[in-house]
Amino acid sequence: MEAFLDYAWLVPVLPLLSAALIARFGKLLPGGGSEIGIAAVGASLVISLGIAWHTFMQGSPEPFERSLEWSPLGGGFIFELGMLVDGLTAMMFVLVGVVSLMVHIYSREYMHGEERFTYFYAMLSLFTFSMLLLVIANNTLQAVIGWELVGLCSYLLIGFYWEEKSNQDAANKAFLTTKFGDVGLIVGVIVLSAGMFELTDTPFNIGQTIDAAVGGQLSETTIVLGMLLIFLGCVSKSGQMPLHVWLPDAMAGPTPVSALIHAATMVTAGIFLLARLFPVVAQSATVMAVIAVVGVITLFFGGLLALVQDDIKKVLAYSTVSQLGYMMAAIGVGGYTAAIFHLFTHGFFKALLFLGSGSLIHAVHSNNMSDMGGMRKAMPWTYVTFVIGSLALAGFPLTAGFFSKDEILIAGEIWAGYGFATGNLVYYVGLAAAFVTTFYMARAVFLIFFGENRSHHAPHESGAQMVAPLVVLAVLSIASGYLFSPFSGDERNFEQWTATPVIEEGVFPFVDAGTALGTGTVASAPVVLAAAGDGSILHGPPKWHPDLLAIVLVLFGAAVALAWRLYGRQFPRPDPTSQMGVFTRVLDNKYGFDEAGYRFVVVPVRDHLSRWATWSSNVVIDGMVAGTGRSVRSLAEATYRVVDQKVIDGSVNGAAFSAAWWSERLKRMQTGDVQRYLGALVAGVIVLVLAIVAASGN
Amino acid sequence: MNPVGPLLLAALLFCIGVYGIIARRNAVLVLISVEMMLNAVNINLVTFQNLLYPDDPLVSGQMFALFIIAVAAAEVGVGLAIVFNLFRNRASIDVDDVDLMRW
């Protein structure tokens, strides 16, 4: 198993190769290139599983780091292209590999007959490669490269149906919104490296940055400024408010792409990067508070938006925004394990839900839940798996979502125990949002699968290639939770797997361990705090919290009952969620973010900045270029006229003319009169003799 | 023996010959002028033989003079032949008319 680590670089390289091969040879193959993609991602997944097994059995080993060093700038600065393999990397490998493989298999049927089928598969593989490049990065510059490639691939895939203007707009919106945050990311990475230049030749190395931050070698300003800027990048990429606006519009892409974006390869990037740099984040209470507040706002208000959506994919999109808010909030309250555990489980059940919705859309040719209904009988496999995914998303006990989401709430509780208000915020708002989540997922399930069929098609179950991924993901949506549950061991569990030695020994420097105990508000908190009262980041495998379990169950039951009452028997017209007055209007307007963004960003940029830019480009820059051209041209013409025509040609012609002129005159000496020649000869001799006499006389 | 008389005679003959060649238009007279110059040289040769090497048993100066007389005879033969042909072609022996080699 050790040997797998040496080949970890193959994990991202195989999808890259596959993308190139599909792009070149895909059209020649019977499967349109899909078989290359499936084989490459499958092989990549096998290696990932080997690495995962190895790291899991070791339990927080030293990270395995290898890199190619390149020194283009000199001056002691070395740019690395490397890999950093530890539990976190292995976890992401497995998540990306599984989801990507499922999406590859699923798309064979879903995208069957598409005009750009081969292009689609090449892009899927490239997308997978980009994310894996980011995941495996051992330095922040490489991570930025992967990050930007992810943005590019998402742009290309969201705009896959580019024949429609709205899809192009969605792709542009996604690209520009995430680009806005990327600027912050790049500046943040540079700020963070600024302090490292004095310490090492490889200032962008993640491991060294973490060591320097934990060792107090980086100044407070560097950490706060750098991490907040990087967090800005994560806000845009991971769909946190207010930069979440691109995520629902990204539904314009094909449904398998939505699954990939929402589960594995795009929105998880921000959470992953913060998790990777978590020991740096943990150095500053300010940064953590900002992250927690943004996360809490997102998890609550993002979830509310899902209530009024009719498009099933938009419901899932807003639920992703909300779940990402949970993860972000967990990072903000010190729940490193909780955040990435939720990332892990959420990846499986969100991919399942998206693929399930794709199966439904495939059957009824509409995204709208008002066009579905009664699908339970026609599509049993989709029904069962979709319900499992919904239960996991809602956090029903004993599903993966239950363990991971409750881990986040517990993390908030522990944080509150340390005396931070954000901890209580995460706990209570998280519980409230869980109610909202359960309600809108129950609404979706009832609208889609119960009542009478409102579609204009006779729905049918999808084929094996679409159902098999659903089943695999449904199993994982339950099973993955048991990696870190009261049933998992003390040594071999998700926390130990994804912890590095730095995190294992790490404590929050701003937490006063001795005085913070016992201020938790839930009865179970002291039990938790007993294990974690020293301010350390890890706190062991979870235990049962009957009180929390009871609250969750009550909320779940209440939400499902409410949804059943409103939607259970038939589709109510008008929809009750559209009958809430001001509240509905606010949600329908998406809190005015799109409107405000349009009015205060798009319009000024389009009508003023871009005009000005066009003017400066057309008049100033083009003028400079054209002016340079014109002056060079007139200079050349002057040179031609004066130097070439007058001087060079003049001298050549002049030489010829003067030769002709002189020869015209000198030829007259050639008279043919021998006597004249002889006379000249004699005269010459006389002159010579006289000259010699005169010369010798002196 | 005083060389002044023969040398002056030779110089006079030579100068007359040069003048004749340059100035005369009649080709025959030009040839005669050439003969005069050759004979001026002959006088010089004989004079300097007697002046400088009076005891030379080979009397090379006189011998050279004899050679020159022979060559001059041949030369006059060739020259008169040219003049003869000239006259046959042009009905004139005026050297100014012979300007085929002009520009």
Interface residues (C-beta under 8 A of the other chain):
Chain A: K667 R668 Q670 T671 G672 D673 V674 Q675 L678 G679 V682
Chain B: V18 I21 I22 A23 V30 V95 D96 V98 D99 L100 M101 R102 W103
